[in-house]
Amino acid sequence: MNLQFKRYIGIDYSGAQTPSSSLKGLRVYAADGPNAPQEVLPPPSPRKYWTRRGIGEWLVERLSEDARALVGIDHGFSFPIQYFEQHGLTLDWPSFLDDFQRHWPTDGDIYVDFVRDGTTGNGTARSGNPRWRRLTEGRARTAKSVFQFDVQGSVAKSTHAGIPWLRYIRQHVRDRVHFWPFDGWSIPHNRSVIAEVYPALWSRSFSMDGRTQDQQDAFAIAKWFQEADRDGSLGRYFNPRLEPDERRKAEVEGWILGVL
């Protein structure tokens, strides 16, 4: 069996509180080779659960290892094209990461709501409309806008909390990781991959087995990755059905792995 990856990591994310807050909603599952995904607990400390900072640092360590990994994180990696147009931004994802972090410094010890309220940062200069949706969100149908705050099932807060940590990982791991599809639709054979995921696509496909919903979502990401790699279908998902203009748009907005 010619597998693309040796390790499969699923992360159910949370944008609550601060990057150093221990959050029950932050869950990590990993599968090595053919082994079933197991929950990865944070390093021993007074904190019972993962923190966003802890996950960022842990991922840098894992992605620096030789085992080629596929990592799925449950939050938006970029914004709709209207956001770039409204704010006069270059259609370039690395530049977007830098610009966003300057206005929404949520990798600092702050709540996302501090920026929303104008207490810190400059969120009003980089705001979006909840009616805006990325192409991939429309294709996924039930996925909500990355600007739709304060509603059940929204990823807006986790997205605004998580994007600066993608920048952090990119800066620390550099050419060992491929951020799909921003670094290209084709995956280099010697790089690990980080991709945006939407666990609602898969969570109900697997038995809960006593897991909480957050645990189940992280488990389902890792399990689906593992199965799709083993049955040879994973490559098809890295190349979704897109017209040339849609593909160019998605290279800026990002794409949810698993959405065809």
Rosetta silent file (secondary structure, phi, psi, omega in degrees, C-alpha in Angstrom):
SEQUENCE: MNLQFKRYIGIDYSGAQTPSSSLKGLRVYAADGPNAPQEVLPPPSPRKYWTRRGIGEWLVERLSEDARALVGIDHGFSFPIQYFEQHGLTLDWPSFLDDFQRHWPTDGDIYVDFVRDGTTGNGTARSGNPRWRRLTEGRARTAKSVFQFDVQGSVAKSTHAGIPWLRYIRQHVRDRVHFWPFDGWSIPHNRSVIAEVYPALWSRSFSMDGRTQDQQDAFAIAKWFQEADRDGSLGRYFNPRLEPDERRKAEVEGWILGVL
SCORE:     score description
SCORE:     0.000 S_00000001
   1 L     0.000  122.125 -176.298    0.000    0.000    0.000 S_00000001
   2 L   -96.054   89.932 -177.545    1.563    3.278   -1.152 S_00000001
   3 L   -84.483  145.542  177.116    0.449    5.812    1.463 S_00000001
   4 L   -78.373  -30.134 -172.922    1.077    9.537    1.075 S_00000001
   5 L  -131.033  156.129  176.690    1.373   10.163    4.822 S_00000001
   6 L  -102.708  -19.183 -176.006    2.623    8.432    7.950 S_00000001
   7 E  -139.108  141.147 -178.908    0.657   10.482   10.477 S_00000001
   8 E  -127.234  122.626 -174.373   -2.876   11.911   10.457 S_00000001
   9 E  -123.593  126.902  176.731   -3.814   14.683   12.888 S_00000001
  10 E  -115.238  132.387 -178.099   -7.281   16.104   13.510 S_00000001
  11 E  -126.796  117.995  171.912   -7.810   19.276   15.540 S_00000001
  12 E   -92.143  120.972 -166.920  -11.172   20.527   16.738 S_00000001
  13 L   -99.536  164.470  175.484  -10.582   24.214   17.405 S_00000001
  14 L  -145.534  138.302  177.719  -11.975   26.835   19.769 S_00000001
  15 L  -104.048   16.785 -177.716  -11.753   30.637   19.697 S_00000001
  16 L   -73.930  153.899  171.051  -12.827   31.110   23.310 S_00000001
  17 L    51.613 -136.891 -174.617  -10.921   33.165   25.880 S_00000001
  18 L  -113.069  169.298  178.748   -7.164   33.718   25.307 S_00000001
  19 L   -62.995  -19.138 -179.912   -4.377   31.700   23.623 S_00000001
  20 L  -101.115    7.175  178.762   -3.124   30.618   27.042 S_00000001
  21 L   -82.003  136.853  175.403   -6.554   29.498   28.316 S_00000001
  22 L   -78.776  115.955 -170.275   -7.124   25.793   28.922 S_00000001
  23 L  -120.463  125.567  179.365  -10.171   25.013   26.771 S_00000001
  24 L   -62.316  -27.063 -177.854  -12.334   21.913   26.874 S_00000001
  25 L   -79.919   -8.344  176.436  -13.278   22.518   23.232 S_00000001
  26 L   -88.778  113.815 -177.404   -9.699   22.171   21.970 S_00000001
  27 E  -132.364  143.874 -178.978   -9.161   18.511   21.073 S_00000001
  28 E  -130.389  128.888  172.360   -6.421   16.696   19.195 S_00000001
  29 E  -124.724  144.624  179.398   -6.486   13.164   17.771 S_00000001
  30 E  -140.450  144.897  175.704   -3.652   11.510   15.875 S_00000001
  31 E  -125.845  130.207  175.495   -3.160    8.234   14.026 S_00000001
  32 E  -104.205  119.713  179.590    0.242    6.820   13.149 S_00000001
  33 L    58.118 -129.192 -177.563    0.211    4.557   10.128 S_00000001
  34 L   -84.963   -3.195 -176.135   -2.564    1.928   10.387 S_00000001
  35 L   -71.378  145.506  179.881   -3.209    2.509   14.094 S_00000001
  36 L   -63.947  145.924  178.615   -6.598    3.902   15.137 S_00000001
  37 L   -59.742  136.520  177.480   -6.660    7.617   16.017 S_00000001
  38 E  -123.397  149.117  178.237   -6.028    8.273   19.689 S_00000001
  39 E   -69.092  135.942  175.102   -6.560   11.443   21.660 S_00000001
  40 L  -100.209  119.495 -179.595   -3.382   13.440   22.221 S_00000001
  41 L   -90.860  154.493  179.208   -3.391   15.088   25.621 S_00000001
  42 L   -67.913  160.838  177.047   -1.472   18.279   26.391 S_00000001
  43 L   -57.758  148.890 -179.737    1.882   18.053   28.212 S_00000001
  44 L   -54.935  129.928  179.867    1.515   17.658   31.977 S_00000001
  45 L  -169.684  173.498  175.627    0.782   20.996   33.640 S_00000001
  46 L   -62.150  -17.856 -179.974   -1.799   22.613   35.926 S_00000001
  47 L   -83.586  128.809 -176.761   -3.891   23.107   32.775 S_00000001
  48 L   -78.371  -34.590 -174.574   -6.187   20.165   32.111 S_00000001
  49 L  -116.295  170.390  177.245   -6.897   20.932   28.465 S_00000001
  50 L   -63.776  155.307  166.727   -5.019   22.245   25.455 S_00000001
  51 L  -113.874  160.680  177.467   -4.417   25.937   24.850 S_00000001
  52 H   -63.538  -39.902  177.993   -4.201   27.493   21.388 S_00000001
  53 H   -62.475  -43.162 -179.836   -0.606   28.440   22.091 S_00000001
  54 H   -61.510  -40.816  178.553    0.156   24.899   23.231 S_00000001
  55 H   -66.449  -41.562  177.855   -1.314   23.410   20.063 S_00000001
  56 H   -59.462  -45.295 -179.568    0.666   25.829   17.898 S_00000001
  57 H   -68.509  -39.032  178.111    3.918   24.902   19.644 S_00000001
  58 H   -63.614  -41.437  178.840    3.088   21.179   19.571 S_00000001
  59 H   -65.062  -38.722  176.394    2.404   21.314   15.836 S_00000001
  60 H   -59.208  -42.210  178.392    5.730   23.040   15.193 S_00000001
  61 H   -64.360  -47.491 -177.510    7.445   20.167   17.016 S_00000001
  62 H   -65.130  -41.457 -176.537    5.504   17.448   15.174 S_00000001
  63 H   -76.067  -10.007  174.937    5.943   19.063   11.760 S_00000001
  64 L   -87.797   -7.964  179.374    9.681   19.354   12.350 S_00000001
  65 L   -83.756  169.458 -176.112    9.916   15.559   12.637 S_00000001
  66 L   -77.076  -24.265 -178.053   10.586   13.191    9.744 S_00000001
  67 L   -67.415  116.747 -178.035    7.166   11.510    9.831 S_00000001
  68 L   -70.470  124.642 -172.384    5.171   13.117    7.025 S_00000001
  69 E  -117.827  150.197  169.829    1.890   14.342    8.491 S_00000001
  70 E  -114.771  118.437 -174.977   -1.504   15.473    7.228 S_00000001
  71 E  -114.348  128.648  175.663   -3.058   17.972    9.654 S_00000001
  72 E  -115.634  128.818 -178.727   -6.665   19.131    9.533 S_00000001
  73 E  -122.021  135.096 -172.772   -7.786   22.148   11.558 S_00000001
  74 L   -90.490   66.499  167.802  -11.410   23.118   12.048 S_00000001
  75 L  -161.256  162.851 -179.741  -11.451   26.848   11.271 S_00000001
  76 L   -67.178  142.901 -179.982  -11.260   29.094    8.219 S_00000001
  77 L   -99.745  -14.618 -179.017   -7.788   29.753    6.832 S_00000001
  78 L  -156.877 -174.744 -173.685   -8.702   32.818    4.767 S_00000001
  79 L  -121.805  163.762  178.704  -11.562   35.166    3.886 S_00000001
  80 L   -59.495  153.947 -176.838  -13.949   35.707    0.953 S_00000001
  81 H   -59.198  -28.131  178.637  -12.607   37.590   -2.035 S_00000001
  82 H   -61.147  -32.675  178.334  -14.902   40.544   -1.167 S_00000001
  83 H   -62.315  -45.835  179.555  -12.806   41.121    1.956 S_00000001
  84 H   -63.842  -41.138 -179.289   -9.653   41.556   -0.118 S_00000001
  85 H   -67.363  -44.520 -177.248  -11.447   43.861   -2.539 S_00000001
  86 H   -63.361  -37.352 -175.635  -13.048   46.026    0.156 S_00000001
  87 L   -98.767    7.458  176.102   -9.774   46.563    1.986 S_00000001
  88 L    62.457   39.325 -176.713   -7.603   46.916   -1.125 S_00000001
  89 L   -94.085  148.388  173.528   -5.431   43.928   -0.263 S_00000001
  90 L   -63.893  140.120  179.737   -3.084   42.027   -2.534 S_00000001
  91 L   -80.005   69.676 -174.230   -4.507   38.644   -3.513 S_00000001
  92 L  -144.604  119.968 -173.235   -1.696   36.874   -1.709 S_00000001
  93 H   -65.867  -45.676  178.120   -2.213   34.613    1.305 S_00000001
  94 H   -58.376  -38.922  177.139    1.119   35.155    3.123 S_00000001
  95 H   -66.057  -37.579  176.319    0.570   38.931    2.878 S_00000001
  96 H   -60.030  -44.136  179.802   -2.969   38.430    4.167 S_00000001
  97 H   -57.326  -45.197 -179.637   -1.630   36.570    7.224 S_00000001
  98 H   -65.470  -45.101 -178.576    0.684   39.462    8.090 S_00000001
  99 H   -64.652  -41.961 -179.449   -1.968   42.108    7.527 S_00000001
 100 H   -63.758  -44.837 -177.194   -4.577   40.226    9.528 S_00000001
 101 H   -64.126  -32.487  177.849   -2.272   39.676   12.504 S_00000001
 102 H   -65.045  -35.996 -177.268   -1.440   43.401   12.624 S_00000001
 103 H   -91.043  -31.678  179.990   -5.147   44.255   12.905 S_00000001
 104 L  -124.012   77.375 -175.499   -6.304   41.199   14.862 S_00000001
 105 L   -78.701   57.984 -173.579   -3.339   40.279   17.141 S_00000001
 106 L   -80.398    6.352  168.725   -5.196   37.343   18.638 S_00000001
 107 L   -87.346   -5.304  171.929   -1.984   35.387   19.167 S_00000001
 108 L   -84.638  175.950 -173.597   -1.437   37.808   22.061 S_00000001
 109 L   -82.203   65.454 -177.193   -2.993   37.281   25.462 S_00000001
 110 L  -137.863  161.920  170.402   -6.383   38.704   24.512 S_00000001
 111 L   -83.605  151.706  171.611   -9.913   37.594   23.710 S_00000001
 112 H   -56.964  -37.781 -177.427  -11.192   37.842   20.133 S_00000001
 113 H   -65.890  -21.810  176.444  -13.948   40.036   21.560 S_00000001
 114 H   -63.986  -37.571  178.013  -11.370   42.586   22.742 S_00000001
 115 H   -74.625  -40.150  178.497  -10.607   43.333   19.079 S_00000001
 116 H   -61.020  -36.333 -178.149  -14.271   43.236   18.128 S_00000001
 117 L   -84.448   -7.013  179.932  -15.042   45.760   20.867 S_00000001
 118 L    85.397    9.699  179.953  -12.181   48.053   19.894 S_00000001
 119 L   -69.863  -34.816  179.601  -10.254   47.530   23.153 S_00000001
 120 L  -147.993  166.664 -177.986   -7.135   46.434   21.272 S_00000001
 121 L    67.392 -158.486  179.535   -5.983   45.951   17.689 S_00000001
 122 L  -149.042   59.391 -175.967   -7.865   47.595   14.846 S_00000001
 123 H   -63.427  -29.518 -178.933  -10.617   45.185   13.872 S_00000001
 124 H   -64.628  -25.624  178.678  -12.872   47.875   12.431 S_00000001
 125 H   -81.639  -10.192  179.278  -10.303   48.454    9.686 S_00000001
 126 H  -138.235   56.505  178.982  -10.397   44.766    8.751 S_00000001
 127 L   -99.643  168.875  178.813  -13.994   43.720    9.241 S_00000001
 128 L  -137.158  171.475 -178.374  -16.204   41.618    6.998 S_00000001
 129 L  -102.493  128.643 -179.317  -19.853   41.108    6.160 S_00000001
 130 L   -63.898  -11.934  175.220  -21.586   37.955    7.450 S_00000001
 131 L   -80.158  -16.785  177.998  -23.388   37.713    4.102 S_00000001
 132 L   -74.800  133.225  176.310  -20.054   37.116    2.392 S_00000001
 133 L  -133.739  144.122  175.934  -19.265   33.450    1.882 S_00000001
 134 L   -74.434  158.928  179.268  -16.297   31.763    0.321 S_00000001
 135 H   -57.389  -41.385 -178.641  -16.767   29.534   -2.679 S_00000001
 136 H   -66.794  -32.529  177.699  -15.900   26.471   -0.611 S_00000001
 137 H   -67.951  -39.384  175.950  -18.533   27.357    2.010 S_00000001
 138 H   -64.540  -38.103 -179.873  -21.178   27.550   -0.693 S_00000001
 139 H   -69.524  -33.840  178.826  -20.044   24.187   -2.058 S_00000001
 140 H   -78.298  -13.009  175.149  -20.180   22.648    1.421 S_00000001
 141 L    71.811  -61.821 -174.146  -23.736   24.058    1.778 S_00000001
 142 L   -89.961   -5.146  179.579  -24.076   24.010    5.553 S_00000001
 143 L   -69.478  137.372 -177.624  -20.769   25.772    6.320 S_00000001
 144 L   -91.812  162.294  178.154  -21.279   29.245    7.793 S_00000001
 145 L   -63.453  145.704  176.809  -19.536   32.504    6.893 S_00000001
 146 L   -71.236   -4.990  176.712  -16.257   33.229    8.670 S_00000001
 147 L  -108.947    6.320 -177.332  -17.808   36.580    9.660 S_00000001
 148 L   -91.120   81.279 -178.949  -20.994   35.162   11.168 S_00000001
 149 L   -76.059  162.010  167.428  -20.281   35.657   14.861 S_00000001
 150 L    60.024   33.939  172.883  -22.492   34.746   17.822 S_00000001
 151 L  -131.289  153.837 -179.085  -24.542   31.981   16.212 S_00000001
 152 L   -60.445  131.246  176.747  -24.624   28.250   16.934 S_00000001
 153 L    81.050    6.821 -179.402  -22.067   26.297   14.931 S_00000001
 154 L   -75.671  145.454  174.775  -20.200   29.391   13.738 S_00000001
 155 L  -106.596   10.344 -175.796  -16.458   29.207   13.096 S_00000001
 156 H   -59.443  -49.252 -177.103  -16.044   33.007   13.024 S_00000001
 157 H   -67.197  -43.353  179.607  -14.462   33.297   16.469 S_00000001
 158 H   -65.735  -33.807  177.538  -12.204   30.257   16.043 S_00000001
 159 H   -65.915  -47.440 -179.546  -11.151   31.566   12.622 S_00000001
 160 H   -68.538  -25.625  175.822  -10.249   35.008   13.950 S_00000001
 161 H   -81.928  -32.314 -170.292   -8.410   33.366   16.859 S_00000001
 162 H   -89.979  -28.297 -175.330   -6.652   30.733   14.766 S_00000001
 163 H   -57.383  -43.651  177.379   -5.344   32.536   11.680 S_00000001
 164 H   -60.708  -25.928  177.863   -2.422   34.201   13.534 S_00000001
 165 H   -77.137  -25.645  170.418   -1.359   30.758   14.736 S_00000001
 166 H   -63.598  -41.980  176.616   -1.191   29.540   11.126 S_00000001
 167 H   -60.284  -43.684  178.871    1.222   32.408   10.562 S_00000001
 168 H   -59.513  -47.503 -179.849    3.194   31.324   13.636 S_00000001
 169 H   -63.046  -43.986 -179.284    3.464   27.736   12.376 S_00000001
 170 H   -60.463  -40.771 -179.569    4.429   28.895    8.890 S_00000001
 171 H   -67.997  -32.909 -174.447    7.193   31.102   10.279 S_00000001
 172 H   -91.319  -25.631 -177.551    8.633   28.360   12.468 S_00000001
 173 H  -102.977  -28.798  176.226    8.371   25.328   10.175 S_00000001
 174 H    52.602 -120.951 -168.260    8.864   27.077    6.822 S_00000001
 175 H   -79.845    8.695  176.044    9.586   24.723    3.913 S_00000001
 176 H   -87.014  -11.023 -176.156    8.779   21.526    5.814 S_00000001
 177 E  -129.858  144.866  179.749    5.022   22.136    5.551 S_00000001
 178 E  -112.730  115.297  176.005    2.661   22.792    2.654 S_00000001
 179 E   -86.700  108.519 -174.733   -0.378   24.938    3.438 S_00000001
 180 L   -90.689  138.309   -1.898   -2.984   23.632    1.024 S_00000001
 181 L   -95.398    9.421 -173.375   -4.104   25.040   -1.380 S_00000001
 182 L   -61.301  -33.867  178.085   -2.284   28.362   -0.822 S_00000001
 183 L   -90.145    6.969 -179.862    1.108   26.805   -1.549 S_00000001
 184 L   123.642  151.047 -179.891   -0.343   24.954   -4.536 S_00000001
 185 L   -75.142  -32.215  179.231   -2.930   22.254   -5.249 S_00000001
 186 L   -83.952  140.365 -175.337   -0.292   19.585   -5.826 S_00000001
 187 L   -98.727  119.143  175.081    1.415   18.220   -2.724 S_00000001
 188 L   -59.361  142.937 -172.518    5.234   17.917   -2.771 S_00000001
 189 L   -68.876  -16.860 -174.414    6.252   14.369   -1.869 S_00000001
 190 L  -109.888   15.513 -177.491    8.560   15.469    0.962 S_00000001
 191 L  -120.727  146.990  167.770    6.308   17.878    2.870 S_00000001
 192 E   -75.877  165.616 -174.702    3.700   17.596    5.552 S_00000001
 193 E  -130.633  138.013  169.827    0.370   19.291    4.839 S_00000001
 194 E  -117.325  128.907 -177.285   -1.936   21.558    6.844 S_00000001
 195 E  -136.970  151.584  173.099   -5.468   21.938    5.515 S_00000001
 196 E   -76.356  140.202  179.229   -8.757   23.466    6.577 S_00000001
 197 L  -133.666  165.851  179.605  -11.447   20.923    7.393 S_00000001
 198 L  -134.712   90.100 -170.347  -15.147   20.821    8.227 S_00000001
 199 H   -61.313  -18.256  176.908  -15.698   17.805   10.509 S_00000001
 200 H   -58.931  -20.627  177.671  -19.477   17.913   10.048 S_00000001
 201 H   -66.103  -26.655 -169.399  -18.752   16.206    6.714 S_00000001
 202 L  -127.909  -18.543 -170.271  -17.566   13.068    8.508 S_00000001
 203 H   -55.331  -38.883 -177.638  -18.459   13.039   12.219 S_00000001
 204 H   -78.209   -7.231  179.816  -21.665   11.053   11.776 S_00000001
 205 H   -78.887  -14.596 -176.529  -19.884    8.444    9.677 S_00000001
 206 L  -122.435  143.611  178.277  -18.100    7.044   12.712 S_00000001
 207 L   -60.986  141.332 -178.936  -19.459    5.656   15.972 S_00000001
 208 L   -68.599  -37.120  177.822  -19.143    8.062   18.913 S_00000001
 209 L    50.398   41.748  175.766  -17.860    5.334   21.279 S_00000001
 210 L    82.590    0.645  179.582  -18.326    7.548   24.335 S_00000001
 211 L   -77.184  151.165  169.488  -16.532   10.580   22.898 S_00000001
 212 L   -71.961  170.703  179.677  -17.849   14.123   23.369 S_00000001
 213 H   -63.609  -39.318  177.814  -18.767   16.024   20.207 S_00000001
 214 H   -63.580  -42.473  176.887  -15.468   17.936   20.285 S_00000001
 215 H   -64.405  -41.577 -178.810  -13.553   14.682   20.659 S_00000001
 216 H   -62.846  -41.280 -179.628  -15.619   13.080   17.919 S_00000001
 217 H   -63.207  -44.691  178.512  -14.916   15.907   15.495 S_00000001
 218 H   -65.553  -42.457  177.330  -11.153   15.684   16.041 S_00000001
 219 H   -59.274  -46.267 -175.644  -11.283   11.867   15.828 S_00000001
 220 H   -62.919  -36.366  177.914  -13.326   11.983   12.599 S_00000001
 221 H   -60.751  -53.081 -178.042  -10.815   14.277   10.902 S_00000001
 222 H   -63.274  -40.492 -178.166   -7.898   11.959   11.633 S_00000001
 223 H   -67.463  -43.056  179.539   -9.902    8.827   10.821 S_00000001
 224 H   -65.175  -42.127  175.819  -11.193   10.144    7.500 S_00000001
 225 H   -54.847  -49.577 -176.670   -7.701   11.259    6.488 S_00000001
 226 H   -60.753  -46.621 -178.185   -6.362    7.819    7.306 S_00000001
 227 H   -68.378  -39.515 -179.768   -9.081    5.952    5.407 S_00000001
 228 H   -67.109  -32.701  175.970   -8.938    8.250    2.364 S_00000001
 229 H   -71.372  -40.467 -177.800   -5.177    7.745    2.143 S_00000001
 230 H   -69.347  -36.353 -178.261   -5.506    3.976    2.499 S_00000001
 231 L   -91.004    2.613  174.738   -8.224    3.607   -0.170 S_00000001
 232 L    82.531    6.278 -177.340   -6.441    5.929   -2.606 S_00000001
 233 L   -88.487  -10.322 -173.800   -9.163    8.600   -2.742 S_00000001
 234 H   -60.132  -40.013 -179.351   -7.223   11.315   -0.948 S_00000001
 235 H   -58.660  -34.147  179.099   -5.558   12.581   -4.127 S_00000001
 236 H   -64.771  -35.800 -179.109   -8.966   13.276   -5.662 S_00000001
 237 H   -74.930  -23.216  174.670   -9.865   15.559   -2.747 S_00000001
 238 L   -76.697   -6.959 -179.228   -6.663   17.534   -3.203 S_00000001
 239 L  -132.182   67.373 -175.977   -7.886   18.326   -6.717 S_00000001
 240 L   -64.338  160.641 -178.315  -11.563   19.417   -6.369 S_00000001
 241 L   -74.277  101.384 -178.223  -13.750   20.066   -9.401 S_00000001
 242 L  -136.626  138.563  171.312  -13.160   23.746  -10.109 S_00000001
 243 L   -70.656  159.549 -177.420  -13.240   25.885  -13.226 S_00000001
 244 H   -53.483  -41.294  179.932  -10.046   27.903  -13.854 S_00000001
 245 H   -70.611  -33.649  177.009  -11.550   31.131  -12.467 S_00000001
 246 H   -67.859  -38.941 -179.635  -12.897   29.267   -9.431 S_00000001
 247 H   -64.372  -42.084  178.397   -9.486   27.711   -8.827 S_00000001
 248 H   -63.304  -39.576  178.174   -7.786   31.112   -8.901 S_00000001
 249 H   -64.680  -44.234 -178.104  -10.349   32.423   -6.413 S_00000001
 250 H   -67.422  -24.653  177.213   -9.898   29.435   -4.118 S_00000001
 251 H   -67.691  -17.895  176.578   -6.127   29.954   -4.109 S_00000001
 252 H  -100.819  -44.667 -177.310   -6.849   33.181   -2.208 S_00000001
 253 H   -78.241  -22.855 -173.578   -9.959   32.202   -0.223 S_00000001
 254 L    89.673  173.576 -179.236   -8.781   28.718    0.635 S_00000001
 255 L  -147.519  146.757  177.365  -10.653   25.434    0.327 S_00000001
 256 E   -86.473  117.483  178.497  -12.084   22.864    2.714 S_00000001
 257 L   -65.803  127.690 -176.117  -10.365   19.512    2.199 S_00000001
 258 L   111.754  -15.230  176.676  -13.062   16.931    1.583 S_00000001
 259 L   -94.976  120.558  179.283  -15.329   19.242   -0.416 S_00000001
 260 L   -97.704    0.000    0.000  -15.417   18.325   -4.090 S_00000001
